[in-house]
Amino acid sequence: MIKDIRYFVIAISIFLLLIILNLPFPNEYPLIEHVLINLNLPTRVGTGIYVSGLISICLLLFSLYFISKGLKRFHFIAFVIMFVLVGWLPPAAVESYQKTVASGIDAVVFNHNESECHIELIDDTTLNGQCKLSLQNFGKEDIELSLLLDDRYSNGAPITIASLINEAGPFSIKLKGQQDEVFFIDININAADRDYIVGRSDMVNIVIEVDGGQRWL
């Protein structure tokens, strides 16, 4: 089955690197983006092409090339298995880690589909901002978090729903061990003599912090 052990080992090594770099941990985005940010390298080029995506595609193509050189046959089956694993394994591995081994801030999961924020003008000088945030703690111990909304996907907009609500932050919340809870933020913001926006966002991201440890979810 194996034609060239060297090519086979190279293929598996590159594929494992691809899996590791695409782990969505410790932040929501893949580990490779975390590495790029820490190295002060751009995460996007042009009008929105993700560098992490380009790197992942290159690594996948290299691994497919070397696996085809390393195997005598079953190339198509190997390709299908690798495509399935690269999409399924990273999030599955992180979920398994958080449910079994993780503790503290690492065990916290943010449920995007059940979270939302909105801002409305309630009179000439007052904005009301509200958020519904769903979080789950897979750890056994209670944890107290400092929380802010994250507006890194605002494309450089000077004012966002997140930035307005964050004026009253950071927000302190307490998560009980092995439970999921919904938290509500309800604040009033002075709208006099300033620029502001109103609206609703179902695409909510947060930043949580505990004892200097920070995660972007």
C-alpha positions, -999 to +999 in steps of 0.1 A: +000+000+000+028+024+009+051+031-021+075+056-006+077+059+032+095+093+030+067+109+010+041+093+032+057+107+064+060+141+048+023+141+038+012+131+073+034+157+089+021+185+067-015+173+072-010+173+110+004+208+109-026+218+088-050+204+115-031+221+143-030+255+126-068+253+120-078+246+156-103+273+166-086+277+200-078+296+222-098+321+202-128+317+179-106+321+148-081+294+137-048+292+156-029+302+124-045+337+126-034+339+162+001+332+151+000+358+123-013+385+147+014+377+172+040+380+145+025+413+133+017+399+099-014+408+079-043+384+083-060+397+051-049+410+018-067+429-009-104+432-005-107+405+021-087+374+011-076+357+043-039+348+045-048+319+068-070+305+041-043+307+015-018+290+038-043+263+046-050+256+009-013+254+002-006+230+030-036+208+019-023+207-017+012+198-005-001+170+017-023+157-011+007+158-035+030+139-011+003+113-002-002+106-039+035+100-042+037+079-010+008+055-017+007+028-043-031+030-046-063+042-028-054+078-037-090+089-041-100+074-008-071+091+009-080+124-006-117+121+006-106+112+041-082+141+043-108+166+030-133+153+056-108+154+084-096+189+077-131+203+081-143+181+109-113+173+132-102+208+144-136+219+159-143+184+171-109+182+189-114+216+206-150+206+217-137+173+231-109+191+250-133+217+265-158+191+276-132+168+292-099+184+302-102+222+300-107+244+331-111+280+339-114+304+309-104+276+285-137+258+293-159+287+283-179+285+251-198+314+236-231+305+218-232+329+188-265+317+175-283+325+207-267+360+212-277+394+199-274+431+206-293+462+196-293+499+202-323+523+198-330+560+204-355+563+233-355+602+233-336+631+218-305+626+240-306+590+252-297+557+235-307+523+250-284+494+243-293+458+251-275+425+246-285+389+251-253+368+255-253+330+259-223+313+274-215+278+286-189+267+312-178+231+307-155+234+337-164+220+371-157+253+390-175+286+389-157+314+371-159+352+372-153+369+338-146+404+326-164+408+293-164+433+264-180+432+230-156+427+201-158+448+170-128+435+151-150+427+121-163+463+118-140+470+088-127+502+104-161+518+111-155+546+137-187+538+156-203+504+160-229+488+183-201+471+201-181+503+207-211+522+220-221+494+244-185+490+256-186+525+269-203+510+300-179+481+302-161+460+310-190+439+323-185+414+351-204+380+349-202+348+369-206+314+352-215+284+373-196+252+367-210+228+340-239+251+332-250+273+303-265+307+311-279+337+293-268+371+305-285+404+297-269+439+293-292+469+295-276+503+295-284+539+286-260+560+266-258+598+263-265+607+227-263+645+230-237+663+208-222+631+194-223+607+165-241+574+171-258+546+153-289+526+160-297+490+148-295+454+156-267+428+153-270+391+154-233+387+146-220+392+181-184+385+192-170+390+227-137+393+245-135+376+279-107+379+305-098+361+337-067+369+358-048+383+328-059+354+305-079+365+275-099+349+248-117+363+217-149+345+210 
